[in-house]
Amino acid sequence: MSDVIIIGGGAAGLMSAAVSARNGNEVTLIDSNAKLGRKIYATGNGRCNFTNLSFDSDCFRGSSPEFAYRAFRKFNNYRLIDFFEELGMLHREINGYVYPNSEQASSVVEILLAELRRLSVRTVTDEKISDIKRKGDGFLCAGADRSYEASNVIVAAGGLASPVHGSDGSIYEACRRLGHSFVTQVPALVNLKFKDKKLSSLAGVRLRCGLRLFIDGEPLYSENGEIIFNKDNISGIPVMQISRFASYAVLEKKPVSVHIDILDSYTQDEVYGLIRERIYGVYSGKKTAYETLTGLINGRLLDYMLKSAGINPEKPASRIKPSELNMLSRLFKDFVIEIKCPGDFSSAQVTAGGINTAEINDTMESKLISGLYFAGEILDIDGACGGYNLQWAFTSGYIAGMLK
Ligand SMILES: Cc1cc2nc3c(=O)[nH]c(=O)nc-3n(C[C@H](O)[C@H](O)[C@H](O)COP(=O)(O)OP(=O)(O)OC[C@H]3O[C@@H](n4cnc5c(N)ncnc54)[C@H](O)[C@@H]3O)c2cc1C
């Protein structure tokens, strides 16, 4: 019998295991994958953006983001950087985003695994836990062919995003049987699928722009940065940042749209002027509408915009009517994409929703069952893009690992 069983050897579970073993506990870490820390290898495009130097009120989301901010006060980004530094791993900061100095996610996994070996943590892989039951003052966790007994259990089995890395929700029923409830889980940090099939003609176009998410006709969130048009969706960091809000709105059957400002460093009047001076300017001569505006924005997008404004790209520029010019300049500043739904969990980086944090103490212990703890993405906390999700996994894993 162990002092602590940790279910899930991702970022949260590895951190919990190190901390509780340092505190003198006999720890068993169990994971359904053959390899521990599997998702970490995929993070930050293989470079692992494990935290960020900048934190504001929008970094953590959920029904009760304060729950995460209180935890963050106990174990913040600088403590995480120090934690790794003490284990020998240097860090590198790029525009506030923090990576291992090696820029290899494998460094993070290897350094944590080496620490677990030093602390004699028992690790069990290829073992899926399907049930957790009370046994006396402790717990019995059911694996495929055998059970594991411990005085405390930390559930760090992740969300539903990217199930290929092991987080498949297979422990959720057991959590429900223990009395815990889940805030509805939706994909977050994910692409957004559009309704209009015509947009697939833009697949491959990359665009630096401003964008606003409209829910039920109301502008709610603004971002800027590079978006990418794909066959049936738009992606890129600004799209990922607004995606959790879009996911919940779609679930609630509210109309969702993304309004793109293609020339976001110019005002509406300036855009009108830019187009007008090209169309009626001295160089327009015998040029077509498309030719006169070439170089203003991406060529394929320009073709699409001209057609959307009812202008044949081959039409002589001199024949463009003022009303068409007006329409085109408006489209450049407010190109509306109606959203059908978010991409599914397999393409999402994170899960929004999860175990209701109202049922969890600030120590990460269940308010319903003493000795039962939760950490990481399984909880109803998700972070913005930029290292905040790993920070949440490590912060909550650290606090859970401090169990008494
Ligand atoms: C492609 C990709 C890139 C990302 N990049 C970044 C990034 O750069 N920065 C950032 O902050 N975040 C990033 N994230 C998000 C981040 O990786 C996760 O939020 C974080 O790893 C969650 O950690 P976790 O320990 O809570 O869960 P997980 O890492 O999902 O670990 C859960 C573990 O539990 C195991 N498990 C599940 N069920 C059972 C069971 N029944 N029995 C036993 N074991 C079980 C799983 O095998 C898994 O290993 C990225 C995610 C993806 C998919």
The ligand as an ORCA input file, in Angstrom:
! r2SCAN-3c Opt
* xyz 0 1
  C      -0.446     19.688    -29.407
  C      -0.517     20.383    -28.072
  C       0.342     21.443    -27.820
  C       0.281     22.102    -26.586
  N       1.175     23.098    -26.332
  C       1.152     23.724    -25.125
  C       2.132     24.696    -24.791
  O       3.092     24.949    -25.537
  N       2.025     25.329    -23.591
  C       1.021     25.042    -22.694
  O       0.971     25.637    -21.619
  N       0.114     24.075    -22.971
  C       0.157     23.417    -24.144
  N      -0.755     22.413    -24.402
  C      -1.741     22.063    -23.344
  C      -1.047     21.233    -22.251
  O      -0.252     20.256    -22.861
  C      -2.055     20.550    -21.323
  O      -2.977     21.494    -20.808
  C      -1.341     19.874    -20.153
  O      -0.358     18.978    -20.642
  C      -2.330     19.107    -19.276
  O      -1.619     18.357    -18.332
  P      -2.346     17.263    -17.431
  O      -1.272     16.601    -16.673
  O      -3.466     17.891    -16.693
  O      -3.004     16.271    -18.458
  P      -2.337     15.315    -19.571
  O      -1.051     15.854    -20.030
  O      -3.403     15.097    -20.574
  O      -2.005     13.981    -18.775
  C      -3.019     13.118    -18.331
  C      -2.419     11.730    -18.271
  O      -3.372     10.866    -17.657
  C      -3.331      9.616    -18.298
  N      -4.643      8.974    -18.074
  C      -5.847      9.374    -18.515
  N      -6.817      8.555    -18.073
  C      -6.193      7.589    -17.339
  C      -6.661      6.454    -16.644
  N      -7.943      6.149    -16.602
  N      -5.747      5.673    -16.014
  C      -4.402      5.975    -16.041
  N      -3.923      7.039    -16.701
  C      -4.815      7.856    -17.341
  C      -3.044      9.946    -19.738
  O      -2.426      8.866    -20.418
  C      -2.118     11.150    -19.621
  O      -0.762     10.796    -19.681
  C      -0.707     21.724    -25.608
  C      -1.545     20.653    -25.881
  C      -1.465     19.983    -27.094
  C      -2.383     18.822    -27.354
*
